[in-house]
Amino acid sequence: MKKDLKIFILVSFIIPYIMGFAIYYCKLHDISTNIYPLFQMFIPFLGVIALLYKEDKNILKIAALRIYFVASLILFVLSIINIFYQEFSGLSELVILISAIPMIIVISTMDKDLKKKLSLDNPNKKITLLMCLIFILIYFLRFFIGCIIEGETREFIKIFNLNSLKVFISIIFFSFLNIMPFIGEEYGWRAYLAPRLKEIYGVKKSILMTCFIWGIWHLPLNLFYYSDGLMTSQIYSILIQLVFCTFLGIFLTYAYNKTKSIWAPVMIHYLNNNLALLFVTDLSKDLFSGQHYDLKETLFSIISSIILFGIFMFSKYIKDENLWEKSVYEKVKELWFLWIL
């Protein structure tokens, strides 16, 4: 395995897997665990920063990377404090909101060539918007099919009301303030790992390896956060995670290669995690924690993921390796070469 891959995998996995013990402890003692999945989303970006720092310590002079590193460090400290003083757990969301503003400003004012090398540019804004609209269509289609299977089509119709419209507008309007965790994951998986594995192993192995790594990365959350703690529920949660990450990952890679921008996967990932707010009445509750998974739900999730997202594996933006974006690692190496010259 290449040195940069080793660094990325070690950083991306060691912290979340150790953190799994903290989640388990907090669950046993009825302590809030909300901070842990948020912090875990930051870690893949930290993995990229670590491997780039190994190559050139000047990489942290780039303001955007420095802001992300500092925000991640604060969340790490808060995740430890949370075990002993849970009244500080709410500060994690404040850190995410506050750090998003300078991050966006710095990226917006960044040198165009540097922004492109760091995979932080967005040269195809209209196509990025189109990718988001396609995902929203698939998301609601998936929900509609689920309602039909359950014989509850009225539940689908109920979401089209004034309150849901307000929630949807809020999700879109406040997206830039909540974007940090989603940059964290997608920068690691789509901007670095998938194209880097493609450069080494080819397209097919890259897709399978990236999606499996992304899925199994969630294991501590599947065991101690997402599921209700029952063994069968935990197993179903893991199965759903692996299959969903595989086929959503194909769509996200397709969107990244087609738009040549990390912002399409970032926004799609954000929508995937937040559109669920349309279907709840009590927004104070944690939507994802302590869920019960059964066989019927698992089969539906697996089959619908394969059908609705799997079709994108036949796109030229997946099959033709010449249309793949370079990994941020390769792009930055080219930048270092130019600096040397």
C-alpha positions in Angstrom: 0.0 0.0 0.0 1.2 3.5 -0.9 2.5 5.6 2.0 -0.2 8.3 1.5 -3.0 5.7 1.6 -1.6 4.2 4.8 -1.6 7.6 6.5 -5.2 8.4 5.3 -6.6 5.0 6.4 -4.9 5.1 9.8 -6.1 8.6 10.6 -9.6 8.0 9.2 -10.1 4.8 11.1 -8.1 4.9 14.4 -9.9 8.0 15.8 -13.5 6.9 15.0 -12.9 3.3 16.2 -11.5 4.5 19.5 -14.3 7.0 19.7 -16.7 4.1 19.5 -15.8 3.2 23.1 -16.7 6.7 24.2 -20.1 6.4 22.4 -20.8 3.1 24.1 -19.8 4.5 27.5 -22.1 7.6 27.0 -25.0 5.4 25.9 -24.6 3.2 29.1 -24.6 6.4 31.3 -27.3 8.2 29.4 -24.9 10.9 28.2 -25.6 12.8 24.9 -23.7 11.3 22.0 -24.6 13.9 19.3 -21.1 15.3 19.2 -19.5 12.0 18.1 -21.0 11.5 14.6 -20.4 15.2 13.9 -16.8 15.0 14.8 -16.3 11.7 12.9 -17.4 13.5 9.7 -14.4 15.9 10.1 -11.9 13.1 10.2 -11.5 12.1 6.5 -10.4 15.6 5.7 -8.0 15.4 8.6 -6.6 12.3 7.0 -6.0 14.2 3.8 -4.3 17.1 5.7 -2.1 14.5 7.5 -0.9 12.9 4.3 -0.3 16.2 2.6 1.5 17.5 5.7 3.8 14.5 5.6 4.9 15.5 2.1 5.2 19.2 2.8 4.7 20.9 6.3 4.0 24.2 4.6 0.6 22.8 3.6 -0.9 24.2 6.8 0.0 27.7 5.7 -3.1 27.4 3.4 -5.8 29.2 5.4 -8.7 26.8 4.5 -6.8 23.7 5.7 -5.7 25.6 8.9 -9.2 26.6 9.7 -10.4 23.0 9.2 -7.6 21.6 11.3 -8.3 24.1 14.2 -12.1 23.4 14.1 -11.4 19.6 14.1 -9.1 20.0 17.1 -11.7 22.0 19.1 -14.3 19.3 18.3 -11.9 16.6 19.4 -11.4 18.4 22.8 -15.2 18.8 23.2 -15.8 15.1 22.4 -13.5 14.2 25.4 -15.0 16.9 27.7 -18.5 15.6 26.8 -17.8 12.3 28.7 -17.4 14.2 31.9 -19.3 17.5 31.4 -22.2 16.9 28.9 -23.5 20.4 29.3 -20.8 21.5 26.8 -21.9 19.1 24.1 -24.1 21.8 22.4 -20.9 23.8 21.7 -20.0 21.4 18.9 -22.8 22.8 16.7 -21.7 26.3 17.5 -18.1 25.5 16.5 -19.4 24.1 13.2 -21.5 27.2 12.5 -18.7 29.7 13.5 -15.9 27.9 11.5 -18.1 27.7 8.4 -18.1 31.4 7.9 -14.3 32.0 7.6 -13.9 28.8 5.7 -16.3 30.0 3.0 -14.7 33.4 2.9 -11.2 31.9 2.6 -12.3 29.5 -0.2 -14.2 32.3 -2.0 -11.1 34.6 -2.0 -8.5 31.8 -2.7 -6.2 32.0 -5.7 -8.0 30.2 -8.6 -5.1 27.9 -9.4 -4.7 26.9 -5.8 -8.4 26.4 -5.4 -8.4 24.1 -8.4 -5.4 22.1 -7.2 -7.1 21.6 -3.8 -10.3 20.5 -5.5 -12.2 23.3 -3.9 -13.3 25.1 -7.0 -16.8 24.8 -8.7 -16.4 25.3 -12.4 -19.8 23.8 -13.3 -22.4 25.4 -11.0 -25.4 24.7 -13.2 -24.5 21.0 -13.4 -23.8 20.9 -9.7 -27.4 22.2 -9.2 -28.7 19.6 -11.6 -27.0 16.8 -9.6 -28.7 18.1 -6.5 -32.1 18.1 -8.2 -31.5 14.6 -9.5 -30.7 13.4 -6.0 -33.8 15.2 -4.5 -36.0 13.4 -7.2 -34.4 10.0 -6.3 -34.9 10.7 -2.6 -38.6 11.4 -2.9 -39.1 8.6 -5.4 -37.5 6.2 -2.9 -39.8 7.5 -0.1 -42.9 7.3 -2.4 -42.1 3.7 -3.3 -41.7 2.9 0.4 -45.1 4.4 1.1 -46.7 2.3 -1.6 -45.2 -0.9 -0.2 -46.4 0.0 3.3 -49.9 1.0 1.9 -49.4 4.5 3.2 -49.5 6.7 0.2 -51.3 9.4 2.2 -48.1 9.8 4.2 -46.3 10.8 1.1 -49.0 13.4 0.2 -48.9 14.8 3.8 -45.4 16.1 3.4 -46.5 18.6 0.7 -47.7 21.3 3.0 -46.7 24.8 4.1 -44.7 23.7 7.1 -42.7 21.2 5.0 -42.0 24.0 2.5 -40.6 26.2 5.3 -38.4 23.4 6.5 -37.2 22.7 3.0 -36.4 26.4 2.4 -34.5 26.4 5.8 -32.5 23.3 4.8 -31.4 25.0 1.6 -30.9 28.5 3.0 -28.8 27.4 6.0 -26.8 24.8 4.1 -23.6 26.9 3.9 -23.6 27.2 7.7 -23.8 23.5 8.2 -21.5 22.5 5.4 -18.3 21.8 7.4 -18.9 18.1 8.4 -20.0 17.3 4.8 -16.9 18.8 3.3 -15.0 16.7 5.8 -16.3 13.4 4.5 -16.5 14.1 0.8 -13.1 15.7 0.7 -11.7 12.5 2.1 -13.8 9.9 0.1 -14.4 11.6 -3.2 -11.6 14.2 -3.6 -8.9 11.9 -2.3 -9.7 8.2 -1.8 -11.8 7.2 -4.8 -9.6 8.8 -7.5 -6.4 7.8 -5.7 -7.4 4.2 -5.6 -8.4 4.5 -9.3 -4.9 5.8 -10.1 -3.4 2.7 -8.4 -5.9 -0.1 -8.9 -8.2 0.9 -11.8 -11.9 1.9 -11.9 -13.6 -1.3 -10.8 -11.5 -2.0 -7.8 -11.5 1.7 -6.8 -15.3 1.8 -6.6 -15.6 -1.4 -4.6 -12.7 -0.5 -2.3 -13.9 3.1 -1.7 -17.5 2.1 -1.0 -16.5 -0.7 1.4 -14.0 1.5 3.2 -16.6 4.3 3.5 -19.3 1.8 4.7 -17.2 0.0 7.3 -15.9 3.4 8.5 -19.4 3.8 10.0 -19.1 0.6 12.0 -18.8 2.2 15.5 -21.8 4.4 14.7 -23.9 1.4 13.4 -23.1 -0.5 16.6 -23.5 2.1 19.3 -25.3 5.2 17.8 -27.6 4.5 14.8 -29.1 1.2 16.1 -31.1 0.6 19.3 -28.5 -1.9 20.6 -30.2 -5.1 19.7 -27.9 -7.5 17.9 -30.2 -8.1 15.0 -30.8 -4.4 14.6 -27.0 -3.8 14.7 -26.5 -6.4 11.9 -29.2 -4.9 9.7 -27.8 -1.4 10.3 -24.4 -2.6 9.1 -25.8 -4.3 6.0 -27.8 -1.2 5.1 -24.8 1.0 5.6 -22.5 -1.1 3.5 -25.0 -1.4 0.5 -26.2 2.2 0.8 -22.6 3.6 0.9 -21.7 1.4 -2.1 -24.4 2.6 -4.4 -24.8 6.2 -3.1 -21.0 6.3 -3.4 -21.3 5.4 -7.1 -23.7 8.3 -7.6 -21.5 10.7 -5.6 -18.4 9.7 -7.7 -20.4 10.2 -10.8 -21.5 13.7 -9.6 -17.9 14.5 -8.7 -16.5 13.5 -12.1 -19.2 15.1 -14.1 -19.1 18.5 -12.3 -15.3 18.3 -11.6 -16.2 19.8 -8.3 -16.3 18.5 -4.7 -19.3 20.7 -4.0 -21.8 18.5 -5.8 -21.1 15.5 -3.5 -20.9 17.8 -0.5 -24.4 19.2 -1.2 -25.9 15.8 -2.1 -24.5 14.4 1.2 -25.9 17.3 3.1 -29.3 16.9 1.5 -29.3 13.1 2.2 -28.7 13.8 5.9 -31.1 16.7 6.3 -34.1 16.0 4.1 -35.3 13.6 6.8 -36.3 16.8 8.7 -39.3 17.0 6.4 -40.8 13.9 7.9 -40.6 14.6 11.6 -42.7 16.8 13.9 -40.4 17.1 16.8 -37.1 18.7 15.5 -35.6 18.6 19.0 -35.1 14.8 18.8 -32.0 13.1 17.3 -33.3 11.6 14.0 -30.6 9.0 13.6 -29.8 7.7 17.0 -31.4 4.5 18.6 -33.3 3.4 15.5 -34.7 -0.1 15.2 -33.9 -1.9 12.0 -35.8 -5.0 10.8 -35.5 -7.3 7.8 -38.3 -5.7 5.8 -36.7 -2.2 6.1 -33.2 -3.7 5.3 -34.4 -5.4 2.1 -36.2 -2.3 0.9 -33.1 -0.1 1.6 -30.8 -2.6 -0.2 -33.0 -3.1 -3.2 -33.9 0.5 -3.7 -30.3 1.6 -3.3 -29.1 -0.9 -5.9 -31.9 0.1 -8.4 -32.0 3.9 -8.0 -28.3 4.6 -7.6 -26.8 1.6 -9.3 -27.8 2.8 -12.7 -25.1 5.4 -12.6 -22.4 2.8 -12.7 -23.1 2.5 -16.4 -22.3 6.2 -17.0 -19.2 7.1 -18.9 -18.2 9.3 -15.9 -17.7 6.1 -14.0 -16.6 3.6 -16.7 -14.2 5.8 -18.6 -11.2 6.4 -16.3 -10.1 9.3 -18.5 -13.1 11.3 -17.3 -12.2 10.8 -13.7 -10.9 13.8 -11.7 -7.4 13.4 -10.4 -7.0 12.9 -6.7 -6.3 16.0 -4.6 -3.0 14.2 -3.7 -1.9 14.1 -7.4 -3.1 17.7 -8.0 -1.1 19.1 -5.0 2.0 17.1 -6.0 1.8 19.0 -9.4 1.5 22.2 -7.4 4.6 21.3 -5.4 6.5 20.6 -8.6 5.6 24.1 -9.9 6.7 25.6 -6.6 10.1 23.9 -7.0 10.4 25.2 -10.5 
